Amino acid sequence: MPSANSLSATPAPSTAPPPVPAKPNVKPKTISDWCTPLVARLPKVSLADCKNSKLSPTGANSLNGFPVLFRDIKADAKHPQAIRVLLLGGIHGDEQTASSVVFKWMDTMQKNPLEFNWRIAPVVNPDGLLAPKPRRMNARGIDLNRNFPTPNWQKEAPSYWARVTRSDPRRYPGKAPISEPESRWVYETIEKYKPDVIISVHAPFGVLDFDGPATPPNRFGRLIYNRVGVYPGSLGNYSGLHKDIPVVTIELPNATQMPPDAEVQRIWQDMQTWIRQNVAAPLKTAHNP
């Protein structure tokens, strides 16, 4: 696979949308500083909820200087070779419930013994969420979910954007794959953490989508499996079809209004059952002690 540096040298498409208006380059230093602006945009997430999630900076910052936050939560001692799950929310900044539901699940994780290992990033696109009006794209006007290095990206992603979306600025893939710090963090996390399955939360289609080498889930809660499509540069395409890592895309039914609490928990429980039954535990080897 080409390196990130070589990929960034790819010529730009002939037309690019204007960038998202950027906020001042403010770098919060404490969990309160990070949580205060986030919860102002997230439905049903309080400042206490965010603080209790015990998120830490990944070391990757958004273009506006806001840290991409994460937390690892380990399985209990009964599962020494537990399945590794990468849980992502908020790749699109205007899908606020996609971040909120991850915070709710983190609260559940902290109150119950866990069967799997989790790496969780509830707000992958903080600049989109914190823009004057929440936006799908990041601060450079790039759709992070079209910025992953799927095969033939340089040919297919710009062409698809121009031809199929009619150069829709909300779906602009950028000049090159993993050109953005936020998508690059996800890419590098997949390479280093080596998840056995990825759960990516979106809104508002109200369905489940799936890519990769496993049996798709029939339903999580009221969400029923219904393929949304395969797009150049999407995470599902890259990880599910190219890297052979199963990717479940949860599309909540509304981007700004949370499902009922009982439904949030039903989705969570059905997710656990599907992972347990369909994702293979990692083998213990010299390279995976």
N, C-alpha and C positions, 0 to 999 in steps of 0.2 A: 504494500500500500504506500502511496507517496507520502512523504513527510508533510507535517503541517506547514513548514516553510515553503516547500515546493508548491503545495496546493495554493498558498496565498498569492503566488505569482500568476495565477490564471487570469487572463484578460477579463475585464468587467463586461457585463452585458451592455448593449448600446444605450439602453434607457434604464434609469434607476429612479425610484420614487424619492421624494424629499425625506430627509431624516426626521425621526420623531423629535419634537422639541425636548431638549435636555434640561434636567434640573441642575442646580449648582452642584459642583463636585464636593459633596459632603461625605465624610467618612466617619460614621458613628463608631464609637469605641466600646460600648457596653451593651449587654443584652437589652437593657431598657431603651437605649438609643436605637437599636435595631428594631425592637418590637413596637415602639410607639408609632412610627409611621406605617408599619405593616398592618397593625390591627385596625387602624383608621380606615383601611380599605377592605378588610376581610369580614364577611358576614359571620356572625355568631362566634367570633374568636376574640376573647378578652385579652387585656394586657397580662393578666395572671396566666391565662392559657399559654400565651406565647413564652412568657418567662419560664413556666414550668416545663416547657418542651426541652429546655437546656440545649438549645442549638449553639453551634460554634461556627466560626468562619472557616471555610474550606481552604482559604489562601487564594481563591479566585475572586476577583471583584468585577462587578458590572462596569460598563463604560462610564457610568456616573459615580463610580467609586463605592457602591453599596456591596457588601460582601454577599456572595452566595453562601447561604447557611446550611448546615447539615448536622446530622447526629447519627451515630451508630448505636443501635440497641441490640444486644446479644440475646441469643436463645439461652434458655436455662441449662443447667449442667447436665440434664438428661439427654441433651442433643449435642454431643461434642462435634459431630460432623454435620451441622445443620445446613440446610439450603440457604444460600445467600440471595436476598431479595433487594433490588434497588427500587425504591419508591420515590417517584418524582411528581411534583405538583407545580402548577403555575408556569409551565413553559410559555404559555400565552398569557400576557399580563391582564387581559380583560376577561379572563375566566376565573373570577375571584373564588368561586366555590371550589375550584380544583385545588386551591391552596388550603382553604378552610377545612375541607374534609380530611386532608392529611394531618392537620393539627389535631383534629378530633381522634383520628386513629392513633396518633402518637400518645395521646392521653390514655387511650385504652391499653396500648402496649405497656405503659408504665405501671398499670394496675393489675396486670395478669402475667403469669408465666408464658414465655414465648417458645414456640416450636422452631422458629426460623431466625436467622440473623438478618437484621434490617439495616440498610443504609438509606437515610431519608433526607431528601431536600424538598421542603414544602413550597419554596418560592424560587424557582430556577431563573425567572425573569423579573427581578425586582424593579428594574427601570421601567418596564412596561406597566407593572402594577402601580408604581408610584408616579407615573407621568401625570400632568395636570388633569387629564381624564384617562383612566386605565386604557391601555392599548395592547393589541395582540403582539406587536413587534417590540424589539429592544430599542435602545436609545439611538441606534444607527438606522432604524427603520427596517430591520431584517427579521423575518419570520424564523425563529430559532428551530422550528420543526420542519424547515426545509433546508437546513444548513449542515446536515450530517453527510459524511462522505460515502454516499451510495455509489455503486459502480457507474461509471460514465457520467458522473455528476456534471462535469464541465459542459457536456453536450446536452444532457437531458434536463437538468434543473432550469437553466435560463430559457430553454426552448419551451418547456412546459409552462413556465410562468408567463411567457409572452403569448403563446398560442392558446392555451386552455383557460388561463385566468384573465387573459387580455390585460396583462401587466398590472394586475390588482396589487396596489401597494401593500395591502395587508398580508400578501403571500410572497413578497419579494425574497428570494433565497439568498441574496448577497452576491458578492463577487467571486467567492470561492468557498468550498466546504470548510467547516470548523474555523471560519474567519473570526468568530465572535467569542469573547471570553466565557460566556455562559454555555454555549454549545460545546466549546472546547473542554470545559470542565466535565460535562457529561461524557464526552468521548473518552477523556483520560480516565475517568472513573470506571467506565466499562473495561478499559484496558487493564487497569491495576486491580480493581476490586473483583473483577471477573464474576459478576452476578450470574446465578443460575436462572433467574427470571427477572424481568423488569415490569413494574406496574407504573404506568403513566396516566395521570388523571387530567381530564379535559372537561369541557362543557361546550355547547348545550345540546348535543344531538340525542341524548337519552338512550344510548345503546352501549354494547360492548363491541370492541374491535379486537382483532388478534392477528399477530404475525409470528411465524416461527414453527419450530419442530416439536409440537405437542398437540394434544387434543384441545381445541378451543373450549372455553367455558360456555355452557348453555345460557346461564344467567347468574348475575350477582344481584340479590334483592329483586327489584322490579326491572332491572336492566337486562335486556335480552340480546344475545349475540346476533349482530347484523353487520357484515363487513362494510366499512366506510369507503375503503379504496386504498390503493398503494400509490404513493407519491414520491417523486425524486427528492432525496434529501430528508425524508421523514425518519424519525427515530424507529418506527415500526419497520420500515423498509431496511434501514441500515442494520439494526440489531437483530430483528426477527428473521429477515430473509438472507442477509449477507453474513452476519456473525453467528447465525444459528442459536441465538439466545431468545427464548420465547418472550414476546412482548404483549401484555394485555393493556389495551387502551380503554380506560373507563371514561365514558362520556356521560357526565351528569346531565340531568334534563334542563337545568337552568344555570346560567353563568353567575347570577347575582343573588339568587335565593336558594338557601340550603334545603336539601331534602329533610324530612322529619328525622328526629334523632333515631327513631327505631329503624328507619330505612338505612341510615348511615351505618348502623351496627349490623344490619342484615347483609349489606354489601361486604362489610368487613369479614363476617363469619363465612359467607359463601366463598370469598377469596381464599381464606385459609384452607377450606375444604378442597378447592380446586388445586391449589399449590400442592397440598399433601398427596393428592391422588394422581397428579399429572406431571410434576416436575421431579426429575431424578435428583437424589442427594449426591453431592460431590464425592468422588472416590478418593480415598486416602492413598496418596502416592508420595514419592520422594519430592515431587514438585508441588504437592498440595498436602503438607503435613497436617 
